[in-house]
Amino acid sequence: MTSPAGAPALLAAHDLRVSFDERHGRIDALRGVSLHVQPGEVLAVVGESGSGKSTLARALLGMVPVRSGTLSLASEHLPPSAATRSVAQRRQLGMVFQDSMAALDPRFTVERILREPIALLDRGDTRRTPSDSATIAALLDAVGLSAALLQRRPHELSGGQRQRVGIARALAGDPKLLICDEAVSALDVSVQAQILNLLVDLQSERRLAMIFITHDLSVVSYIADRITVMYQGELLETGDVDQILDRPRHAYTQRLLAAAL
């Protein structure tokens, strides 16, 4: 899975800081986070609920205001806000959310859910073209769904089917990096395994880089090349899967692993 040693990072973050103003004061959700992901690499981000994992995902995607720090994509500056990123930059990053029901518009059919990002990322508008239908068919095939589902809405799908639609939508721009935020944690155990296998296959077939955010340490050895551990908005340690799972340096990581046994 890992890219050749010395290859430039696909995505890099340096000293990212994100804060939210709450009624009782400012909450520092990210406190100087720096990381990088190589082309074709899978980086697992692990930590307890509230550690900042989802905020990190949204900061990388430009979905939350970044107070300070820098981002780069393929060695070029990546604006911190999605609204100011170029279409080419937005095409490179895809996101798979935890709650597929909340992530998919309940008013839209599967066809419309997939058609809109294809059109917006290709042309900057939502006009329909004959090529859109071919792209939608290819996306459905890539995630193992039948075209018979095209006119169904999210509530008419199973949890696994909805998550496959979410993955197909994330692939609409043919990204180089897929960010999966607890993408299997809301699913039944048997469906979790199917979606995890799908992500592994897609990563291999498309040479996708991936940031796989999870609190479940049992899956990281199956999918990841490296692991980074978060706690209270900070990265505590990063290393190869074997090093983190077998020889963790930080006491928090040791406790996290012990709790997973």
CORVENJO-V584402 format. One record per backbone hydrogen bond with DSSP energy under -1.0 kcal/mol. NH is the residue of the N-H (numbers start at 1). CO is the residue of the C=O. If there is no record, write none. Layout:
BEGIN
[[NH	CO] [NH	CO]]
END
This chain:
BEGIN
[[7	4] [10	37] [11	37] [12	72] [13	35] [14	70] [16	33] [17	68] [18	30] [20	27] [22	25] [25	22] [27	20] [29	18] [29	27] [30	18] [31	233] [32	16] [33	16] [35	13] [37	11] [41	38] [43	210] [44	226] [45	212] [46	228] [51	48] [56	52] [57	53] [58	54] [59	55] [60	56] [61	57] [63	58] [67	17] [68	17] [70	14] [72	12] [73	76] [74	10] [76	73] [78	71] [82	62] [84	81] [85	82] [90	86] [91	87] [94	177] [96	179] [100	98] [103	99] [104	100] [108	105] [110	152] [111	150] [113	109] [114	110] [115	111] [116	112] [118	114] [119	115] [120	116] [121	117] [122	118] [123	119] [132	129] [134	130] [135	131] [136	132] [137	133] [138	134] [139	135] [140	136] [141	137] [142	138] [143	139] [144	141] [145	140] [149	146] [150	147] [152	149] [156	153] [157	154] [162	158] [163	159] [164	160] [165	161] [166	162] [167	163] [168	164] [169	165] [170	166] [171	167] [172	169] [174	171] [176	92] [177	92] [178	209] [179	94] [180	211] [181	96] [182	180] [182	213] [187	184] [192	188] [193	189] [194	190] [195	191] [196	192] [197	193] [198	194] [199	195] [200	196] [201	197] [202	198] [203	199] [204	200] [205	201] [206	202] [208	203] [209	176] [210	41] [211	178] [212	43] [213	180] [214	45] [219	216] [223	219] [224	220] [225	42] [226	42] [227	239] [228	44] [229	237] [230	46] [231	234] [233	51] [234	231] [236	229] [239	227] [241	225] [244	240] [245	241] [246	242] [247	243] [254	250] [255	251] [256	252] [257	253] [258	254] [259	255]]
END
